[in-house]
Amino acid sequence: MHPLVEEAMRGAAVAWLEVPGQPGPYPVWCQWFDGALYLASGGDEQPAPGLDRAGTVQVSARGDHGGTIVTWTARAGTVTPGGPDWDAAVPRLAGRRLNAGVTPQRLAERWAADPVTVHRLVPDGPVHGGRTG
């Protein structure tokens, strides 16, 4: 794990995704956990155009003033309700969700039942240090 990816993503509430074939990059709220970035999309959650069909994506973390801290290549996958990744990561991700109106446990249950996809993005390729701007 590249230390810049770990440090930048651990503190990121939002990441910017560049998905092949989609206009972008676009922002998503997310949670870094155990060496991977998690996010929920679909249903009543945020859109993530093309992510469900992508094999790899570019993920960027930006600083407080908008400059890119780091951009890294991620292998995109999904998390299955009831599986070990789900049980470990989804409660943390649900706890990060603002204005959910329900407890994180209830939100995770709703995600398992609704047409919501929980994505897992794992660093898998080049890492580029940021630039200001």
NULUMBA-115153 format. One record per residue (C-alpha): residue in three letters; chain; x, y, z. Coordinates in Angstrom, 1 decimal. Example, Ala and Ser with C-alpha at 12.3 -4.5 7.8 and 13.67 -1.06 7.14 Angstrom:
<rs>
<rest ala, kette A, X 12.3, Y -4.5, Z 7.8>
<rest ser, kette A, X 13.7, Y -1.1, Z 7.1>
</rs>
This chain:
<rs>
<rest met, kette A, X 0.0, Y 0.0, Z 0.0>
<rest his, kette A, X 1.4, Y 3.4, Z -1.0>
<rest pro, kette A, X 1.6, Y 5.5, Z 2.1>
<rest leu, kette A, X 0.2, Y 8.6, Z 0.4>
<rest val, kette A, X -2.9, Y 6.7, Z -0.7>
<rest glu, kette A, X -3.4, Y 5.4, Z 2.9>
<rest glu, kette A, X -2.9, Y 8.8, Z 4.5>
<rest ala, kette A, X -5.0, Y 10.8, Z 2.0>
<rest met, kette A, X -7.9, Y 8.4, Z 1.9>
<rest arg, kette A, X -8.1, Y 7.8, Z 5.6>
<rest gly, kette A, X -9.1, Y 11.4, Z 6.1>
<rest ala, kette A, X -11.2, Y 11.8, Z 2.9>
<rest ala, kette A, X -15.0, Y 12.2, Z 3.2>
<rest val, kette A, X -15.2, Y 12.6, Z -0.6>
<rest ala, kette A, X -13.3, Y 11.0, Z -3.4>
<rest trp, kette A, X -13.3, Y 11.9, Z -7.1>
<rest leu, kette A, X -13.8, Y 9.0, Z -9.5>
<rest glu, kette A, X -12.8, Y 8.9, Z -13.2>
<rest val, kette A, X -14.7, Y 5.9, Z -14.7>
<rest pro, kette A, X -13.9, Y 4.9, Z -18.3>
<rest gly, kette A, X -16.6, Y 6.0, Z -20.7>
<rest gln, kette A, X -18.1, Y 8.4, Z -18.3>
<rest pro, kette A, X -17.8, Y 12.2, Z -18.1>
<rest gly, kette A, X -15.8, Y 13.1, Z -15.0>
<rest pro, kette A, X -14.3, Y 13.0, Z -12.7>
<rest tyr, kette A, X -17.3, Y 13.0, Z -10.3>
<rest pro, kette A, X -17.4, Y 13.2, Z -6.5>
<rest val, kette A, X -18.7, Y 10.4, Z -4.2>
<rest trp, kette A, X -18.9, Y 10.3, Z -0.4>
<rest cys, kette A, X -17.0, Y 7.3, Z 0.8>
<rest gln, kette A, X -15.3, Y 5.5, Z 3.7>
<rest trp, kette A, X -11.7, Y 4.2, Z 3.7>
<rest phe, kette A, X -11.4, Y 0.9, Z 5.6>
<rest asp, kette A, X -8.8, Y -1.9, Z 5.8>
<rest gly, kette A, X -7.0, Y -0.8, Z 2.6>
<rest ala, kette A, X -10.0, Y -0.2, Z 0.4>
<rest leu, kette A, X -12.4, Y 2.6, Z -0.4>
<rest tyr, kette A, X -16.1, Y 1.8, Z 0.0>
<rest leu, kette A, X -19.1, Y 3.7, Z -1.3>
<rest ala, kette A, X -22.8, Y 3.1, Z -1.8>
<rest ser, kette A, X -24.7, Y 3.9, Z -5.0>
<rest gly, kette A, X -28.1, Y 3.4, Z -6.6>
<rest gly, kette A, X -31.6, Y 3.5, Z -5.2>
<rest asp, kette A, X -31.9, Y 6.5, Z -2.9>
<rest glu, kette A, X -28.1, Y 6.8, Z -2.6>
<rest gln, kette A, X -25.6, Y 8.7, Z -4.8>
<rest pro, kette A, X -25.2, Y 8.0, Z -8.4>
<rest ala, kette A, X -21.9, Y 6.4, Z -9.6>
<rest pro, kette A, X -22.3, Y 6.3, Z -13.4>
<rest gly, kette A, X -20.5, Y 3.3, Z -15.0>
<rest leu, kette A, X -18.9, Y 2.1, Z -11.8>
<rest asp, kette A, X -20.9, Y -1.2, Z -11.7>
<rest arg, kette A, X -19.4, Y -2.1, Z -15.1>
<rest ala, kette A, X -15.9, Y -0.8, Z -14.6>
<rest gly, kette A, X -12.9, Y -3.1, Z -14.0>
<rest thr, kette A, X -10.6, Y -0.3, Z -13.0>
<rest val, kette A, X -11.1, Y 3.4, Z -12.1>
<rest gln, kette A, X -9.0, Y 6.4, Z -11.2>
<rest val, kette A, X -9.5, Y 7.7, Z -7.6>
<rest ser, kette A, X -8.4, Y 11.1, Z -6.5>
<rest ala, kette A, X -8.3, Y 12.8, Z -3.1>
<rest arg, kette A, X -8.3, Y 16.5, Z -3.0>
<rest gly, kette A, X -7.2, Y 18.9, Z -0.3>
<rest asp, kette A, X -9.1, Y 21.7, Z 1.4>
<rest his, kette A, X -8.3, Y 24.1, Z -1.4>
<rest gly, kette A, X -9.3, Y 21.8, Z -4.2>
<rest gly, kette A, X -5.8, Y 20.7, Z -5.3>
<rest thr, kette A, X -5.3, Y 17.0, Z -5.9>
<rest ile, kette A, X -3.3, Y 15.2, Z -3.2>
<rest val, kette A, X -3.1, Y 11.8, Z -4.9>
<rest thr, kette A, X -4.6, Y 9.9, Z -7.8>
<rest trp, kette A, X -4.5, Y 6.1, Z -7.8>
<rest thr, kette A, X -5.7, Y 3.3, Z -9.9>
<rest ala, kette A, X -8.3, Y 1.0, Z -8.3>
<rest arg, kette A, X -9.7, Y -2.4, Z -9.1>
<rest ala, kette A, X -13.5, Y -2.0, Z -8.8>
<rest gly, kette A, X -15.7, Y -4.6, Z -7.2>
<rest thr, kette A, X -18.9, Y -5.0, Z -5.2>
<rest val, kette A, X -19.6, Y -6.2, Z -1.7>
<rest thr, kette A, X -22.3, Y -8.9, Z -1.2>
<rest pro, kette A, X -24.8, Y -8.5, Z 1.6>
<rest gly, kette A, X -24.1, Y -10.9, Z 4.4>
<rest gly, kette A, X -20.5, Y -11.6, Z 3.3>
<rest pro, kette A, X -17.4, Y -11.0, Z 5.4>
<rest asp, kette A, X -16.6, Y -7.7, Z 3.6>
<rest trp, kette A, X -20.2, Y -6.5, Z 4.1>
<rest asp, kette A, X -20.2, Y -7.3, Z 7.8>
<rest ala, kette A, X -16.9, Y -5.6, Z 8.4>
<rest ala, kette A, X -17.1, Y -2.5, Z 6.1>
<rest val, kette A, X -20.8, Y -1.6, Z 5.6>
<rest pro, kette A, X -21.6, Y -0.6, Z 9.2>
<rest arg, kette A, X -18.7, Y 1.9, Z 9.0>
<rest leu, kette A, X -19.8, Y 3.2, Z 5.7>
<rest ala, kette A, X -23.4, Y 3.5, Z 6.9>
<rest gly, kette A, X -22.1, Y 5.5, Z 9.9>
<rest arg, kette A, X -20.5, Y 7.9, Z 7.5>
<rest arg, kette A, X -23.8, Y 8.6, Z 5.7>
<rest leu, kette A, X -25.1, Y 12.1, Z 6.4>
<rest asn, kette A, X -28.8, Y 12.8, Z 6.8>
<rest ala, kette A, X -29.8, Y 9.1, Z 6.6>
<rest gly, kette A, X -32.7, Y 9.6, Z 9.1>
<rest val, kette A, X -32.1, Y 6.1, Z 10.5>
<rest thr, kette A, X -29.4, Y 4.4, Z 12.5>
<rest pro, kette A, X -26.3, Y 3.0, Z 10.7>
<rest gln, kette A, X -27.6, Y -0.6, Z 11.4>
<rest arg, kette A, X -31.0, Y 0.2, Z 9.9>
<rest leu, kette A, X -29.4, Y 1.9, Z 6.9>
<rest ala, kette A, X -27.1, Y -1.2, Z 6.3>
<rest glu, kette A, X -30.2, Y -3.4, Z 6.4>
<rest arg, kette A, X -32.0, Y -1.2, Z 3.9>
<rest trp, kette A, X -29.0, Y -1.3, Z 1.6>
<rest ala, kette A, X -29.1, Y -5.1, Z 1.7>
<rest ala, kette A, X -32.8, Y -5.1, Z 0.7>
<rest asp, kette A, X -32.9, Y -2.1, Z -1.7>
<rest pro, kette A, X -31.3, Y -1.8, Z -5.1>
<rest val, kette A, X -28.2, Y -0.3, Z -3.6>
<rest thr, kette A, X -24.7, Y -1.4, Z -4.6>
<rest val, kette A, X -21.8, Y -1.2, Z -2.2>
<rest his, kette A, X -18.6, Y -0.8, Z -4.1>
<rest arg, kette A, X -15.1, Y -1.7, Z -3.0>
<rest leu, kette A, X -12.2, Y 0.0, Z -4.7>
<rest val, kette A, X -8.8, Y -1.6, Z -4.0>
<rest pro, kette A, X -5.5, Y 0.1, Z -4.9>
<rest asp, kette A, X -4.1, Y -1.8, Z -7.9>
<rest gly, kette A, X -1.8, Y 0.1, Z -10.1>
<rest pro, kette A, X 0.0, Y 3.4, Z -10.5>
<rest val, kette A, X -0.1, Y 6.2, Z -7.9>
<rest his, kette A, X 0.5, Y 9.8, Z -8.8>
<rest gly, kette A, X 1.3, Y 12.5, Z -6.3>
<rest gly, kette A, X -0.9, Y 15.6, Z -6.4>
<rest arg, kette A, X -0.7, Y 19.0, Z -7.9>
<rest thr, kette A, X -2.0, Y 22.2, Z -6.7>
<rest gly, kette A, X -4.8, Y 24.1, Z -8.4>
</rs>
